[in-house]
Amino acid sequence: TLGEALLFASKTTTRRGLVEEGNTVLDFEPEEHKRVASVQASLAHLEWKKNKVNLLDTPGDPTFFAETQNCIAVADALVTVVSAPDGVDPQTVKVFKAGEGMARAIVLNKLGRERADFDKALAEVKDKLIAGAVPVTLPIGKEDKFRGVIDLLNMKAHIYTPASQNPPAVEDVPADLSEAAKAARSALLEEIAANDEALMERYLEAGELSADEARAGLRKAILAGSLVPVFATDGAHNMGTHELLDLVADSFPSPELGRKVMAKSADGQEVEAPRDPNGPLAALVFKTFVDQHTGKISMFRIFSGRASKDATVQNTTRRSSERLAGLLALAGKKIEQIDEAAMGDIVAVAKLKDTLTGDTLCGGNLNHQFKLPQPPLPQISFRLIPKNKGDEDKISQAIARLRDEDPTLVLGHDEITKELMLSGTGVSHIDVAVEKMERKYGVRVDRAPPLVPYRETLVKAVQNIEGKHKKQSGGRGQFGVCYINVRPLPRGGGYSFVNSIFGVSIPKQYIPAVDKGIQEALVRGVLAGYPMVDIEVERVDGKYHDVDSSEMAFKIAGSKGFQAASKQSGVTILEPIMIVEVEVPEENMGDVLGDLNSRRGRVMGMETEGGVSRIKAQVPMAEMLTYAPDLKSMTQGRGWFSMSQSHYDPVPPHLLDKVVAASPNRPQAAAED
């Protein structure tokens, strides 16, 4: 909503787009209209005070953080938007920290809504984001009485009314807010002066700074990253946007003064990337998407030089050349052909043959490589079940195309059912991918949670167990006998076969067959049909027949011997244990801890900083299949977690029968079917 308000305030658009009405420039995909929220980064540009501003709008949903961090990597400045009624959530903290080292501002938005409290939200910003955050504007009125802002640099009230909104009417500061405005201005000037010795001397002598001095000092402090200005806005009603745009034009860095960007040179050294508007091109592709009419589109930021239509450039990441046919300026879904773009621009090009997200494009003899941040690892997986039988290949092809747009999607196979399985960073991520797959490629699927990849193992060691296969039905028979010892190995021990008897009990050519028969039995499992692990088998004796023995006979004997040994040893089931790291608002920590305990979790550590609690725990995978929506419910969408496999542990005895009964591979189930 704020991005739409900035486009409207700058007269880039003639009407203010509203997410709720589905008429926005920046949220244009059907999946975004359905959710009334961004699910991908989008680009638009505007002009303010004769400056071109490239505006990257990113999703607030932590599921799509990869989009956000890629945009931060190519931007010169970051505006972090905080919903005043809702306060600072862990994702906001994460985004704000990702912008360390660059010019930053904070916007307290939605001040016209119920429960919006500027002072409370500001206190939370100081506590959770940065203590040195300083208001540059103050709100006039609260909730539905919010009607404008006080510009603290000029000490004027800017009143937004339907008749005078773009620009607002400039008036004197209301008398009832005069003292609060003076105190806030003094605090702002003190912060500005603290970052400049000359200004500090003048401020201490005169107790005041001129508007020009304050504006110059503010720019210097913002560029140094030592001051973060705070703005009062309501994007839905276009309030406070002019003041924010003034700051963007006056205080945010030009491409020449942006933060230092590092690249890898041709000899592998890390160097500061050049910033020469007349030098060779150096650009980073940070996003790829597919347009129905134009095809594959690569969005890139120009850090140095210029990009020209039809120019040939080098993809230094893939060691290939590309032609920039179809250079494009984007405004949401609107695509405009352009002839060239300058340093600092964020533009796009159609139909590059080899280039993917994260690749570097260079001109001339430049051979640098930029690098995007490491993308988040997949946290959740779903089996994809085609609605039309035989569509598996179509699904694979569709996901491959979606992965060009979103490399955080991972396609694999369920270990148990062998069905296609799609992994992503959250439920919303998977849902959006499934919807896009149907809309763009006509492939329809149902999704189902993955099956837990349980394992089986032995309980105790047993010795001298016979495995015998004897069959006589006329003609040549089958005969093989082996004697084995088995014992469980420590977790992660895998499988080991030891041949301890060397001699004539079994000819050496049949020993591998015994091993093969045992390994085939391991794969099938004994108790519930899950693969068996962490087992050592020792062959200690055997018998053979000169005529009737064969590799097949000894393979069957090995399998029978292992099954007999398993029955005597006893078999239990192992379940995967996950390392789970959760970030939630401090006030939700108690509920989340209680929930993890109810999932048989074991808390390994916890800490709270800046109002965000971080919990690390070990939890069985079986208990985590519905965790994403459950955490969202517990934290009103403000929680985030990551999950990776740690090890296997035995299933508790009271749950063993339930796990066995639920196995789709158990021997009894096969017999019943």
C-alpha positions in Angstrom: 0.0 0.0 0.0 2.8 2.4 0.8 4.5 1.8 -2.5 1.3 2.5 -4.3 0.9 5.8 -2.4 4.4 6.8 -3.4 3.6 6.2 -7.0 0.4 8.3 -6.7 2.1 11.1 -4.7 4.8 11.4 -7.4 2.0 11.5 -10.1 3.5 8.4 -11.6 -0.1 7.0 -11.4 -3.3 8.9 -11.6 -5.1 6.9 -9.0 -4.0 5.3 -5.8 -3.9 1.5 -6.1 -5.4 -0.5 -3.2 -4.4 -4.0 -2.5 -8.0 -4.8 -1.3 -9.4 -3.7 -4.7 -6.9 -5.6 -6.8 -5.9 -2.6 -8.8 -2.3 -2.1 -7.7 0.8 -1.6 -9.9 3.2 -3.5 -7.7 1.0 -6.5 -6.7 -0.3 -7.7 -10.1 -0.2 -11.5 -10.1 -3.5 -13.4 -9.5 -1.8 -15.2 -6.6 -1.3 -11.7 -5.0 -4.8 -10.5 -5.6 -6.1 -13.7 -4.0 -4.0 -13.2 -0.9 -4.3 -9.4 -0.8 -0.5 -9.5 -0.2 2.8 -9.5 -2.1 4.3 -12.9 -2.9 7.2 -11.6 -5.1 9.4 -8.6 -5.5 8.2 -6.0 -8.1 9.8 -2.9 -9.7 8.5 0.5 -10.6 10.2 3.9 -10.9 9.1 7.5 -10.2 10.6 11.0 -10.3 10.8 13.4 -7.4 12.7 16.7 -7.4 14.2 15.8 -10.8 15.6 12.6 -9.3 14.8 9.2 -10.7 13.9 6.7 -8.0 13.9 2.9 -8.6 11.4 1.4 -6.2 11.6 -2.3 -5.3 8.6 -3.5 -3.4 9.1 -6.8 -1.5 6.9 -9.3 0.3 6.4 -9.0 4.1 5.7 -12.7 4.4 8.8 -14.4 5.8 8.2 -17.3 3.5 9.4 -15.1 0.6 12.4 -13.6 2.3 14.7 -14.7 -0.6 13.0 -12.1 -2.8 13.6 -9.5 -0.1 17.2 -10.2 0.5 18.0 -10.2 -3.2 16.5 -6.8 -3.6 18.4 -5.5 -0.6 21.6 -6.7 -2.2 21.1 -4.5 -5.2 19.6 -1.4 -3.5 21.3 1.7 -2.2 18.8 2.4 0.6 16.2 0.5 2.6 12.9 1.7 3.8 11.6 -0.6 6.5 7.8 -0.4 6.9 6.3 -1.1 10.3 2.5 -1.5 10.7 1.7 0.9 13.6 -1.3 -1.2 14.8 0.7 -4.4 14.8 4.2 -3.3 15.9 7.6 -4.9 15.1 7.6 -8.6 14.3 10.6 -10.9 13.9 10.6 -10.6 10.1 10.8 -6.8 10.3 13.9 -7.3 12.6 15.4 -9.7 10.1 14.8 -7.3 7.1 16.2 -4.3 9.0 19.3 -6.2 10.0 19.8 -7.3 6.4 20.2 -3.6 5.5 23.1 -2.9 7.9 25.7 -0.8 6.2 23.3 1.0 3.9 21.2 4.2 4.2 18.0 3.3 6.1 14.7 4.8 7.1 11.7 3.5 9.1 8.1 4.2 8.2 5.3 3.8 10.8 2.5 3.1 8.4 -1.3 2.6 8.8 -1.6 5.3 11.4 -5.2 5.9 10.3 -6.3 2.5 11.5 -7.8 1.3 14.7 -5.2 0.6 17.5 -2.5 2.6 15.7 -0.4 4.4 18.3 2.7 6.3 17.0 4.4 6.7 20.4 3.9 3.0 21.2 5.2 1.9 17.8 8.2 4.2 18.0 9.1 2.8 21.5 9.0 -0.7 20.0 11.2 0.4 17.1 13.7 1.8 19.5 13.6 -1.4 21.6 13.7 -4.0 18.8 15.3 -2.3 15.8 17.6 0.5 16.7 17.8 2.8 19.7 18.9 5.8 17.6 15.7 5.9 15.5 14.6 9.5 15.4 11.3 10.9 14.1 11.5 13.4 11.2 7.7 13.7 11.1 5.0 13.5 13.8 1.4 12.5 13.2 -1.5 15.0 13.6 -4.4 13.1 15.1 -4.9 9.4 15.9 -6.6 6.5 14.2 -9.5 7.8 12.1 -8.7 11.4 13.2 -5.2 11.1 11.6 -5.1 14.0 9.0 -1.5 14.9 8.4 2.0 15.2 9.8 4.4 17.8 11.3 7.6 18.3 9.3 10.1 18.7 12.1 12.8 20.2 9.9 10.6 23.1 8.8 8.3 23.1 11.8 5.2 23.1 9.6 2.0 21.1 9.6 1.2 19.3 6.4 -2.6 18.6 6.2 -3.9 15.9 3.9 -7.5 16.4 2.9 -9.5 15.1 -0.1 -9.3 18.6 -1.6 -5.6 19.1 -0.8 -3.8 15.8 -0.8 -1.3 15.8 -3.6 0.4 18.0 -2.4 -0.9 18.6 1.2 -1.8 22.0 2.5 1.0 23.6 4.6 -0.1 25.3 7.8 1.3 26.3 11.2 1.8 23.6 13.8 -1.5 23.1 15.8 -1.2 24.8 19.2 -2.0 21.6 21.1 1.0 19.8 19.4 3.4 22.7 19.6 5.3 21.6 22.7 5.6 18.0 21.6 6.8 19.1 18.2 9.5 21.4 19.7 10.7 18.6 21.9 10.9 16.2 19.0 12.7 18.7 16.8 15.3 19.3 19.6 15.9 15.5 19.8 16.3 15.4 16.0 18.7 18.3 15.9 20.8 16.8 18.7 21.1 13.6 16.8 22.0 15.4 13.6 24.6 17.6 15.4 26.1 14.6 17.2 27.3 13.3 13.9 29.2 16.5 12.8 31.6 18.4 15.1 31.0 21.8 13.3 27.2 21.4 13.6 27.6 20.4 17.3 29.5 23.5 18.1 26.9 25.7 16.3 24.1 23.9 18.0 25.6 24.3 21.5 26.3 28.0 20.9 22.9 28.9 19.3 20.7 26.1 20.6 19.3 25.9 17.0 20.2 24.9 13.4 18.8 26.4 10.3 16.6 24.2 8.1 19.4 24.0 5.5 22.0 23.1 8.1 19.7 20.5 9.6 18.9 19.0 6.1 22.6 18.8 5.2 23.5 17.3 8.5 20.7 14.8 8.2 21.9 13.7 4.8 25.4 13.2 6.1 24.3 11.2 9.1 22.0 9.0 7.0 24.7 8.3 4.4 27.1 7.3 7.3 24.4 5.0 8.6 24.6 6.7 12.0 21.0 8.0 12.0 17.8 6.3 11.0 14.9 8.7 10.4 11.3 7.7 11.3 8.2 8.8 9.3 4.5 8.8 10.2 2.4 7.7 7.2 -0.9 6.1 6.1 -0.3 4.7 2.7 -4.0 3.8 2.2 -4.9 7.6 2.4 -1.6 8.9 0.9 -0.7 10.7 4.1 3.0 11.4 5.0 4.2 10.3 1.6 5.5 13.7 0.3 7.7 14.0 3.3 9.2 10.5 2.8 9.8 11.3 -0.9 11.6 14.5 0.1 13.9 12.5 2.3 14.5 9.9 -0.5 15.5 12.7 -2.9 17.5 14.8 -0.5 19.2 12.3 1.7 19.4 8.9 0.2 22.6 8.2 -1.8 23.0 8.6 -5.5 24.6 5.5 -7.3 28.1 7.2 -6.9 27.7 7.4 -3.1 25.9 4.1 -2.4 27.3 1.5 -0.1 30.4 -0.4 -1.1 29.7 -3.4 -3.2 32.2 -6.3 -3.3 32.9 -8.6 -6.3 35.3 -11.4 -7.1 37.9 -10.4 -9.7 39.2 -12.6 -12.5 42.0 -13.9 -10.2 39.6 -14.8 -7.5 40.3 -11.8 -5.2 37.6 -9.9 -3.4 37.6 -6.4 -4.7 35.4 -3.3 -4.5 33.2 -3.1 -7.6 33.8 -0.2 -9.8 31.4 2.7 -9.9 32.1 4.5 -13.1 29.2 5.8 -15.2 31.4 5.8 -18.3 33.2 2.5 -17.7 32.4 -1.0 -18.8 29.1 -2.6 -17.7 29.0 -4.4 -14.4 25.5 -5.7 -13.5 23.9 -8.3 -11.3 20.8 -10.3 -12.2 18.8 -10.6 -9.0 15.4 -11.8 -10.3 14.0 -13.9 -13.2 10.4 -14.3 -14.2 8.4 -15.5 -17.1 5.9 -13.2 -18.9 3.1 -14.8 -20.9 3.8 -12.7 -23.9 7.5 -11.7 -23.6 8.9 -14.9 -22.2 11.8 -15.1 -19.8 12.7 -11.8 -18.3 15.9 -11.1 -16.3 16.0 -8.1 -13.9 19.4 -6.6 -13.2 21.0 -3.7 -11.3 23.7 -1.7 -13.1 26.5 -1.0 -10.6 28.8 0.5 -13.2 28.7 1.6 -16.8 25.7 1.5 -19.1 23.5 -1.1 -20.8 22.6 -0.6 -24.4 20.0 -2.4 -26.5 21.5 -5.0 -28.8 24.9 -4.9 -27.0 26.8 -8.1 -26.5 27.9 -8.7 -22.9 29.7 -11.5 -21.0 28.0 -13.6 -18.4 31.1 -14.0 -16.3 29.3 -16.5 -14.0 28.7 -19.0 -16.8 31.5 -18.0 -19.2 29.2 -17.3 -22.0 28.1 -14.3 -24.1 24.7 -12.8 -24.2 23.0 -10.2 -26.5 20.8 -7.6 -24.8 18.0 -7.7 -27.3 14.8 -6.2 -25.8 16.1 -3.9 -23.0 13.1 -3.2 -20.8 11.8 -0.8 -18.2 9.3 -2.3 -15.8 6.5 -0.8 -13.9 4.8 -3.7 -12.2 3.5 -5.8 -15.1 3.8 -3.0 -17.6 6.8 -3.5 -19.9 8.3 -0.7 -21.9 11.1 -1.0 -24.5 14.1 1.2 -23.9 17.4 1.8 -25.7 19.8 2.1 -22.8 20.1 2.4 -19.0 22.6 4.2 -16.9 24.6 3.3 -13.8 22.3 2.9 -10.8 19.3 1.8 -13.0 17.4 -1.3 -12.3 16.1 -2.6 -15.6 15.4 -5.9 -17.4 16.2 -7.8 -20.5 14.2 -10.5 -22.3 15.2 -14.0 -23.5 18.8 -14.3 -22.3 19.8 -17.8 -23.3 22.0 -18.9 -20.4 21.6 -16.3 -17.7 19.9 -17.2 -14.3 19.3 -15.4 -11.1 22.6 -14.6 -9.4 24.6 -14.2 -12.6 26.9 -11.3 -13.4 26.9 -9.4 -16.8 30.0 -7.5 -17.8 31.0 -5.4 -20.7 34.5 -4.8 -22.2 37.3 -6.6 -20.6 35.8 -6.5 -17.1 35.6 -9.9 -15.5 34.0 -9.4 -12.1 31.4 -11.7 -10.4 28.9 -10.4 -7.9 27.2 -12.7 -5.5 23.7 -12.7 -4.0 23.1 -13.8 -0.4 22.7 -17.5 0.3 19.0 -18.4 -0.2 17.0 -19.8 2.7 17.0 -23.6 2.8 13.7 -25.5 2.2 11.7 -26.0 5.4 8.7 -27.9 4.3 7.9 -30.5 1.7 4.7 -31.9 0.1 4.1 -34.8 -2.2 2.6 -33.8 -5.5 -0.2 -36.1 -6.7 -1.3 -35.4 -10.3 -5.0 -35.0 -10.9 -4.5 -36.5 -14.3 -2.8 -39.8 -14.4 0.5 -39.8 -16.3 1.2 -36.1 -15.8 4.5 -36.7 -13.8 6.7 -35.5 -16.7 4.6 -32.4 -17.2 4.9 -31.6 -13.4 8.7 -32.0 -13.6 8.9 -29.7 -16.6 6.6 -27.1 -15.0 8.6 -27.1 -11.8 11.8 -26.7 -13.8 10.4 -23.5 -15.3 9.2 -22.3 -12.0 12.7 -22.9 -10.6 14.1 -20.4 -13.1 12.0 -17.8 -11.4 12.4 -19.1 -7.9 15.6 -21.2 -7.1 14.4 -21.8 -3.6 12.0 -24.4 -4.9 13.4 -28.0 -4.8 11.9 -30.9 -6.6 12.7 -34.5 -5.4 10.9 -37.8 -4.7 9.3 -39.1 -1.6 11.6 -41.7 -0.2 8.8 -44.1 0.6 6.2 -43.6 -2.1 8.6 -42.4 -4.8 6.0 -39.7 -5.7 7.2 -36.3 -6.8 7.9 -34.0 -3.8 8.2 -30.2 -3.8 10.1 -28.5 -1.0 10.0 -24.8 -0.2 10.3 -22.2 2.6 6.8 -22.5 3.8 3.2 -23.5 3.1 2.5 -20.3 1.3 5.5 -20.8 -0.9 4.3 -24.3 -2.0 0.7 -23.1 -2.4 1.8 -20.2 -4.7 4.0 -22.6 -6.8 1.1 -25.1 -7.2 -1.2 -22.3 -8.3 1.3 -20.8 -10.7 1.9 -24.3 -12.1 -1.8 -24.7 -13.0 -2.2 -21.1 -14.2 0.9 -20.9 -16.4 1.4 -24.5 -17.5 -2.0 -26.2 -17.1 -0.8 -28.8 -14.7 -3.1 -29.6 -11.8 -2.0 -31.4 -8.7 -3.1 -32.3 -5.2 -0.6 -31.9 -2.4 -0.1 -34.1 0.6 2.4 -34.1 3.5 5.5 -36.4 3.0 5.7 -39.7 4.8 8.1 -39.8 7.6 11.2 -41.8 6.5 11.4 -44.2 9.5 14.1 -46.8 9.7 14.3 -50.2 11.5 17.1 -51.6 13.5 17.9 -54.6 15.8 17.5 -54.5 19.5 20.2 -56.9 20.7 23.0 -59.1 19.4 22.3 -62.8 18.6 24.6 -65.5 17.4 24.9 -68.6 15.2 21.5 -68.1 13.4 20.9 -70.5 10.6 19.7 -69.4 7.2 18.8 -72.4 5.0 17.4 -72.8 1.6 16.7 -76.3 0.3 14.5 -77.2 -2.6 14.2 -80.5 -4.5 11.6 -80.8 -7.2 13.2 -83.2 -9.8 16.4 -82.5 -11.6 18.9 -80.1 -10.1 17.8 -78.8 -6.7 18.7 -75.7 -4.7 20.8 -75.9 -1.5 22.6 -73.3 0.6 23.1 -72.9 4.3 24.8 -70.0 6.2 25.2 -69.3 9.9 25.4 -65.6 11.0 25.9 -63.5 14.1 24.2 -60.1 14.1 24.5 -57.0 16.3 23.2 -53.5 16.3 25.7 -50.7 15.6 25.7 -47.2 17.0 23.5 -44.6 15.3 24.9 -43.7 11.9 26.9 -47.0 11.8 25.2 -48.1 8.5 25.7 -51.7 7.5 28.7 -53.9 7.8 29.2 -57.5 6.5 32.1 -59.5 8.0 33.2 -62.9 6.7 35.0 -64.6 9.6 35.4 -68.1 8.3 37.7 -68.8 5.4 37.7 -72.4 4.2 35.6 -75.0 2.6 32.3 -74.5 4.5 31.1 -72.2 1.7 33.2 -71.7 -1.5 34.3 -68.0 -1.7 32.3 -67.4 -4.9 29.1 -67.7 -2.9 30.0 -65.3 -0.1 28.9 -62.2 -2.0 25.5 -63.8 -2.6 25.0 -64.2 1.1 25.8 -60.5 1.6 23.5 -59.6 -1.3 20.6 -61.6 0.2 21.0 -59.9 3.5 21.1 -56.4 2.0 17.9 -57.1 0.0 16.3 -58.1 3.3 17.5 -54.9 4.9 15.8 -52.8 2.2 12.5 -54.6 2.7 12.6 -54.3 6.5 11.1 -56.8 8.9 8.6 -55.1 11.2 7.0 -52.3 9.2 8.7 -52.5 5.8 11.1 -49.6 6.5 14.8 -50.0 5.5 17.0 -51.4 8.3 20.2 -49.6 9.4 23.0 -49.7 11.9 23.6 -53.4 11.7 26.7 -55.6 11.5 26.4 -59.2 10.1 29.1 -61.7 10.6 29.1 -65.0 8.7 30.6 -67.7 10.9 29.8 -71.0 9.1 27.8 -72.6 6.3 27.1 -75.7 4.2 27.0 -76.3 0.5 26.3 -79.1 -2.1 28.6 -79.7 -5.0 25.6 -80.0 -7.5 22.7 -78.1 -6.0 24.4 -75.0 -4.5 24.3 -71.8 -6.5 24.5 -68.0 -6.0 20.7 -67.8 -5.9 20.4 -70.5 -3.3 22.9 -68.7 -1.0 21.3 -65.3 -1.6 18.0 -66.7 -0.4 19.7 -68.4 2.5 21.3 -65.1 3.5 17.9 -63.4 3.4 16.2 -66.1 5.5 19.1 -66.1 8.0 18.8 -62.4 8.5 15.0 -62.5 8.9 15.4 -65.3 11.5 18.1 -63.4 13.3 15.9 -60.3 13.4 13.1 -62.2 15.1 15.4 -63.4 17.8 17.1 -60.0 18.2 13.9 -58.0 18.2 13.3 -55.0 15.9 12.5 -51.5 16.8 11.8 -48.4 14.7 13.9 -45.3 14.4 12.4 -41.9 13.7 14.2 -38.8 12.2 14.9 -36.1 14.8 15.0 -32.5 13.5 17.0 -29.5 14.7 14.3 -26.8 14.9 15.1 -23.1 15.3 12.2 -20.8 16.0 12.0 -17.0 16.0 8.9 -15.5 17.6 7.8 -12.3 19.4 8.8 -12.4 23.0 5.2 -12.5 24.1 4.6 -15.7 22.3 7.6 -17.6 23.7 5.6 -19.4 26.5 3.0 -20.7 24.1 5.6 -21.8 21.6 7.7 -23.6 24.3 4.6 -25.4 25.5 3.7 -26.5 22.0 7.2 -27.8 21.3 7.0 -29.8 24.5 3.7 -31.3 23.4 5.4 -32.4 20.2 8.0 -34.4 22.2 10.5 -31.7 21.7 13.7 -31.2 23.7 14.7 -27.6 24.1 18.5 -27.1 23.6 18.6 -23.4 24.2 16.8 -20.1 24.0 17.5 -16.4 24.1 15.7 -13.1 23.7 17.0 -10.0 22.1 15.2 -6.9 20.9 11.8 -8.4 21.7 12.5 -11.5 19.6 12.8 -14.9 21.2 14.9 -17.6 19.6 14.4 -21.2 20.6 16.5 -24.2 19.5 15.1 -27.6 20.0 15.2 -31.2 18.8 11.8 -32.5 17.7 10.7 -35.7 15.9 9.9 -35.1 12.3 6.6 -36.9 12.7 5.5 -34.1 15.1 6.6 -31.3 12.7 4.4 -32.0 9.6 1.8 -29.4 10.5 4.1 -27.0 12.4 4.1 -24.2 9.8 0.4 -23.5 10.0 0.3 -24.1 13.7 3.1 -21.6 14.4 1.4 -19.1 12.1 -1.8 -19.5 14.2 0.1 -19.2 17.5 1.9 -16.0 16.5 -0.6 -14.4 14.2 1.8 -14.9 11.3 4.7 -13.3 13.1 6.8 -16.5 13.8 9.4 -18.1 11.7 11.3 -21.4 11.9 14.0 -23.4 10.2 14.4 -27.1 10.3 17.1 -29.6 9.4 17.6 -33.3 10.1 19.9 -34.1 13.0 19.9 -37.9 13.7 17.6 -40.9 14.3 16.3 -42.1 17.7 14.1 -45.1 18.6 10.4 -44.4 18.6 9.0 -44.5 22.1 7.5 -47.9 23.0 4.0 -46.4 23.5 4.0 -45.1 19.9 5.5 -48.1 18.2 2.3 -50.0 17.4 0.8 -46.9 16.0 3.8 -46.3 13.7 3.8 -49.9 12.5 0.1 -49.9 11.8 0.3 -46.7 9.7 3.2 -47.9 7.5 2.1 -48.3 3.9 4.9 -50.9 3.4 4.4 -53.2 6.4 4.4 -56.9 5.4 0.9 -57.4 6.9 -0.4 -54.6 4.7 1.0 -56.2 1.6 -0.6 -59.5 2.6 -4.0 -57.9 3.3 -4.0 -56.1 0.0 
